[in-house]
Amino acid sequence: MKNSKLALLTFFLVQPAFAAITLVGNGSGPGSQGWTTTQTSGNGSQNGFFGGADPNGNGGAASVVSGNGWGMYANSSQTVTASYSTGNLNPLAFPAFIQLGLDNGSTIQGNGGFGSGVVGIQYFDGATLAFEFRYVGGNAAARWEFGDSTGFNQTSSVGFSTNGFNFQFNQTGTNTYTFAVNGSTVRSGTLAGGAGLVDSVRVFNNNAGSGSASNVVFNNLTYQVPEPSSFLLCGFGLLGLIRRRR
């Protein structure tokens, strides 16, 4: 009886507690809320970021991305990126996730719409690109592309939309994942480049065009990581188990 109670107690102690953290846009740009932003230097009027971006005001009228978010624009061969560090998604148990809403509006609409601009989302383990989901303007397939351990620039089942997307990356193992778009899984597999636990997400806009219809709007970043206090409890639980075995 004592052993069974100890086993039950140890189970609860070594299971980490998880907290879903949500970050939403406001009137300031992404840099004011923890995002690290980069842009092509020397041409600030043609690339940059802004806050209070309306996902319904950039070419789509019924965006699935809720609320005013962060906006980014890039034209004349310029590039902007916004990266956010989540920390390791879940070093003790799986799955864990990063979710983000992204609305590309009318940017780079397929078959030559706005040229060869590229917008998308990337997930990293340190400096290693683990997974990518992107849309390339002028793409004859008019489909979003993905990249993982099987290669990059592969056509997905997801087509162009002016109404935005909710992307969710799920870490299912030390180097495996599933990727869902608007609640439906569209890809699962192994991460690229020998990546392990994903610890950051990056949104990018490369030469998508000018004008409000070419803005990329992103919002509602949500990710799940273990609560720091749970590691202490895990340590106590494991220590108790070790002492009991002795």
Secondary structure, DSSP 8 states (H G I E B T S, - for coil): -HHHHHHHHHHHHHS--EEEEEE---SS-GGGGT-EEEE-TT-GGGEEEEEEE-TTSSS-SS-SS-S-EEEEEE-TT-EEEEEEE---S-SSSS-EEEEEEEE-TTTT-TTTSS-S-EEEEEEEETTEEEEEEEEETT-TT-EEEEEETTEEEEEEEEE--SS-EEEEEEE-SSSEEEEEETTEEEEEEE-GGG--S--EEEEEEES-BSSGGG-EEEEEEEEEEE-HHHHHHHHHHHHHHHHHH-
